[in-house]
Amino acid sequence: MDGETMTTHISDCGQTWKAVRRNRAADARSAVLAAATRLFVHRGYGNVTVTDIAREAGTAVPAVYAGARGKAAILTTLIDEGSHDPIVEWALDAVRACGDPGEVITLLVHGIRVDNERYEDLVRVMITAAALEDAARQTLVLQSGFAIL
């Protein structure tokens, strides 16, 4: 192998390795979020530690902090991802395109029902967490626009 071919090969390997690392990081992040969701729903936010999340996700505690920045940040991410569900935009687009008031109500009810069914457990977790931690309370206030006493 000449010098130029070797340099290109090494460069290609470096690009491949970066892609592999990005994919592994994304997979680990997904595993952490899924594990946290399961644990928050089944045990309650206040009864779950970062160690529990790491164990459930099959990763190390430092990896949870590196990838997700801790328990409150995980909850913020879950709330943020839930608030960007495509059903919300679909319902709003359908309402904007509709001229019939009765159909508007039907579309809104459908969108709200689907959203509530998908995120019922997460909403319970958010409310419980907001009662326990200021960071969770602030996240809920920012995402919902409602003040929580």
N, C-alpha and C positions, 0 to 999 in steps of 0.2 A: 504494500500500500504506500503510495507516495505521500508527501507531507500535506499537500492540498486535500487529498481524499481523506486522510486521517483527521485533519482539522474539521472538515465538513461532517464526518461521521461523529466526532466528539460533540460538535455543535448540535447535530440532530438529536443525539442522546440527551443532551442538556435540555432541549426543548421538550422532548418526550418526558423526561423526568419531572419537569415543571408541571406539565399537564397531569401526570400521575399524582403528583403532590396536591394539586388543586382538586382533583377528583376525590382523593382520600379525605382531604379537609372537608369538602362538601358532604361526603358520606358520613363522616364523623359528626358534623354539625347536625345533620338530619337525624342521626341516631340519638344524639343528646336531646334534641327537641322532642322527638317521639317518646323517649324515656321520661323526660320531665312531664310531658302531658299525661302519660299514663299514671305516673306517681302522684302528680298534683290532683288528678281526678279521683284516684282510688284512696289515697291517704290524706289528702288535704295539703294545701300549700305549706302551712305552718309545720306540718309533720314530716317534711321532706328536706333532706340536706343535699348539698352538692356531692357529697360522698355517695349518697343513695343514687343520685342521678348518674354519676360516673359508673357505678357498679351495674346499674340497669342498662346503660348504654354500651357496656363492655369496653370502657376506656378509663384512663387515669384521671384523677381529680385535677391535676395541672392542665390537662388537655381541655377539660370543661371550662376552666377559667380562661385559657388561651383562646378557645374558639367561641365561647359564649359569654364570657365576662361575669359569670356567676348567676345565682338563682334569680335575683330581681331582673337582671338583663334578659334571662331566658323568658321570664314571664312577659316582659316588654316585647320581645320578639314574637312570641305566640300571639299576643294581642294585636300587634302590628300586622302580622300575616293574616290573621282572621279578618281584620278590618279591610284588607285588600282583596277579599274573595271576589271572584268575577261575577257572582250573583248580584252583588250590590250595583256594579256598573251596568250589568244587563238590565236590571229592574229600572234603573234611572233612565237608561237609553230608551227602553220600551215606553216608559211614561212620557218622555219628551216627544216621542214620535206618535203618541196616541192623542186623538181628539175627543174621544168619548169618555166623559167623566166616570161612568160606571166601569168601563174597561180599565181606567187608570187605577181605580180602587182595587179591582181584581188583580192587576199586575203588582201593585204595591203589597197587597196582602200575600200574594204568592212569594215575592222576593223576601219579605220579612219572615214568613214561615220557614222557607228553605234555610235562610241564614240562621234563624233561631234553632232549628233542628241540628244544623251542623255544629253550632258553637254553644249549645246549651251547657255542656259540662265546663267549657272554658269560661263562660260567663260566671258560673258558680265559683270557680277557682279565683277569678278576678275579684269578685266581691269579698270572698273570704280573705284573700291576700291583702286587699285594701284595708281591711279591719286590723291587720297585723303589722303592716309595714308602710312607712311613709313613702318609700320609693314606689311601691305597688299602687298606693293611693294616687300619687301624682301621675303615674302612667295611665291609670283608669280615667282620671279627670281629663288629661290631655287627649286621650283617644275618644272619649265619649262626649266631652264638652259639658258634662254635668259636674256640679260640685258635690262632694261626698263629705258629710259631716263626721 
